[in-house]
Amino acid sequence: MGRLFGTDGVRGVANADLTAEMALGLSVAAAHVLAEAGSFEGHRPTAVVGRDPRASGEFLEAAVVAGLASAGVDVLRVGVLPTPAVAYLTGALGADLGVMLSASHNAMPDNGIKFLARGGHKLDDELEDRIEAVYEAHRHGEPWDRPTGAGVGRVREYLEGFDQYVAHLIAVLPNRLDGLKIVLDEAHGAAARVSPEAFTRAGAEVITIGASPDGLNINEGCGSTHLGLLKAAVVEHGAAFGIAHDGDADRCLAVDHTGEEVDGDQIMAVLALAMRERSALRADTVVATVMSNLGFKLALEREGLQLVQTAVGDRYVLESMKEHGYALGGEQSGHVIILDHATTGDGTLTGLMLAARVAETGRSLRELAAVMERLPQVLINVPDVDRSRVGTSADLAAAVADAERELGETGRVLLRPSGTEPLVRVMVEAADIDQARSVAGRLADAVKSALG
């Protein structure tokens, strides 16, 4: 069996790959491992549990809560809230762990479990491996200690978390948003109430789309993975710009007043300059992944800023930021981490900070985002292939070498297996879009041939 934990927790089709039994077992295992790791420090542990609006989250949440309580953990159920809200509350309430049930930008049938350590931080690989090992050992017959009587965990609703999180977002804004008309696309997801409330309290005139979750429509034709509706709404309403989140609202992408997309690289470039002005960009450095556009690096260099690049995945960005004390990092896909105010990517916080920069400068988002020029970049997802052999196929290595020779110094190639979906991502960057498309198409064909 492959590793259960991917780059962002355990994910799969709910009630098929990810069952109630698995959710319960992983939660008990997490409680045992974190206790052994010293996270509970001899006291009765507490967990914050939240979810996105997926229908499957209802039974998976029940299983997680049951597992934690059966292991002696008191549970605070915060209901439907974004991943960064659960992370914030885990830290703010002094909880020993947090659990978020979400499959982020994935389609509705999927779901996932993400564990957070004390302080609201993602678990490192070693702790995830230990949780998986304990879970597997129990599946194969090894018993675990079960408290009885007063030793079992208690469960209560904690609905105050909504206002606590919104108040936190407003408190960290450098200035208000009065005079801005903004369209918010909530992806029928976890931020459907939080994000409009925060932007409104901050002074913006808010128009919402994708803000009517029914458990079945999350990410359906809307949100950060489908920007068409947002682009049309921004133009129709004459808004200053638009913000799009994904299902669990740890991402933020934007659309300027003309309907043009502003991606995560451009958002980070805008925020980096704003933070430098406030002396908040430590070491004048931004952390991003190898998927970031080459134009982002060039823009930072022109502004006298440094770029540190990591493997793909916001957890690796966060690890680098924490290790070296950097304040800003993220991904082109819209995961942006502002470490002084959040322990994970926070789409609502990012959108608010972007809006604050527009309000502060009086310049349009289009003008601000022009600080960087995106070089042509083509990304092709190749499904139904053996993603585990990306790094070992000789035929694929030869195809990549040929592509790199053709592109020379004017472009680059990146092939990587998805950490959350059964596919391989082919990315090609070149000075000319036609060349990028041609090379990417050939490499996608090579992936299918070598790994199919």
Buried (B, 14 or more C-beta within 10 A) or exposed (E): EEEBBBBBBBBBBBEEBBBBEBBBBBBBBBBBBBBEBEBBEEEEBBBBBBBBBBBBBEBBBBBBBBBBBBBBBBBBBBBBBBBBBBBBBBBBBEBBBBBBBBBBBBBBBBBBBBBBBBBBBBBEEEBBBBBBEBBBEBEEEEEBEEEEEEEBBEBEEBEEBBEBBBEBBBEBBBEBBEEBBBBBBBBBBBBBBBBBBBBBBBBBBBBBBBBEBEBEBBBBEBBBBBBEBBBBBBBEBEBBBBBBBBBBBBBBBBBBBEBBBBBBBBBBBBBBBBBBEEEBBBEBBBBBBEBBBBBBBBBBEEBEBBBBBBBBBBBBBBBBBBEEEBBBBBBBBBBBBBBEBBBBBBBBBBBBBBBBBBBBBEBBBBEBBBBBEBBBBBBBEBEEBBBEBBEEBEEBBEBBEBBBEBBEEEBBBBBBBBBBBEBBBBBBBBBEEEBBBBBBBBBBBBBBEBBE
